[in-house]
Every structure is written in C-alpha cells, then in structure tokens.
Amino acid sequence: MLDRGKKLVSGHESESIFEKFDRDHRGKIDNMELRDSLRQLGYAVPQLVLQLLLTKYDRTGKDNGIDYDNFMSMCGVIVKGLTEKFKEKDKRISRASTLTYEEFMLMILPFIVA
C-alpha cells in the first residue's frame, strides 16, 4: 500500500493506475507514463529524479520502462520513503520545509543509490 498522506492506495488500485498509464499496453511504464502515474498518486517528481528512477527500476537496462512489480517496489520504497523523510522535516505539516543542500542530499541519496 502506498501512503499519499490522505489515504492509502491498495494493490488493486495501484494496478489500475499502472494499467491506466501504460498507454501503449506493453506492460511497462516509460518516462512520460511514469511522470503521469506519479502525479495521479499525488507526487510531482522532477524530470531528473524520474530519469534516475527509470534507470534504477528498469531491470532490462535498456530504458524500456518499468514493469508492474518494479513500479510497486519503486512506489513503496522510494516515493513513500522520501515522503516520510520529508514529513520528518515538515514539523508544522505545511507541505513546506527549509533544508540545506546537504540535508536534502543526505535525505534523498540513500533512496536513489541503494
């Protein structure tokens, strides 16, 4: 299940989201489909981070896209984990926080390079 801050997305719902955004129905989500699916889940992810996620979770290594299992792994570990880390910094629950560059890098690097 994926924590969007407001509600949880079940496996069935995430499968529906995956299928909805796999527009070419090839069983993989490409860069644009990934961006749109994460936005649907409530996450606005910068293009650079999207490319890093594709590189990490495209198990073919050919930039073909992310399959459903890797999509779920990515959402559960990376996106949810980063959101939880950000919430630790957002003490007033304002959806905003001030971080130094070093704090930011220390927060995200374990998720991206792991």
ChimeraX attribute file (.defattr): number of C-alpha atoms within 10 A of each C-alpha:
attribute: neighborCount
match mode: 1-to-1
recipient: residues
	/A:1	15
	/A:2	19
	/A:3	18
	/A:4	14
	/A:5	11
	/A:6	7
	/A:7	9
	/A:8	12
	/A:9	15
	/A:10	12
	/A:11	12
	/A:12	10
	/A:13	13
	/A:14	19
	/A:15	16
	/A:16	12
	/A:17	17
	/A:18	23
	/A:19	18
	/A:20	14
	/A:21	21
	/A:22	22
	/A:23	13
	/A:24	12
	/A:25	11
	/A:26	11
	/A:27	14
	/A:28	22
	/A:29	26
	/A:30	22
	/A:31	17
	/A:32	12
	/A:33	19
	/A:34	23
	/A:35	20
	/A:36	19
	/A:37	22
	/A:38	18
	/A:39	12
	/A:40	12
	/A:41	17
	/A:42	13
	/A:43	15
	/A:44	13
	/A:45	14
	/A:46	9
	/A:47	12
	/A:48	9
	/A:49	12
	/A:50	18
	/A:51	16
	/A:52	13
	/A:53	22
	/A:54	24
	/A:55	18
	/A:56	18
	/A:57	19
	/A:58	20
	/A:59	14
	/A:60	12
	/A:61	11
	/A:62	9
	/A:63	15
	/A:64	16
	/A:65	25
	/A:66	26
	/A:67	19
	/A:68	17
	/A:69	12
	/A:70	17
	/A:71	23
	/A:72	18
	/A:73	12
	/A:74	19
	/A:75	19
	/A:76	15
	/A:77	14
	/A:78	18
	/A:79	21
	/A:80	18
	/A:81	18
	/A:82	19
	/A:83	15
	/A:84	14
	/A:85	14
	/A:86	18
	/A:87	17
	/A:88	12
	/A:89	16
	/A:90	15
	/A:91	11
	/A:92	10
	/A:93	10
	/A:94	8
	/A:95	10
	/A:96	12
	/A:97	13
	/A:98	9
	/A:99	13
	/A:100	8
	/A:101	9
	/A:102	8
	/A:103	11
	/A:104	13
	/A:105	11
	/A:106	11
	/A:107	17
	/A:108	15
	/A:109	11
	/A:110	11
	/A:111	15
	/A:112	14
	/A:113	9
	/A:114	7
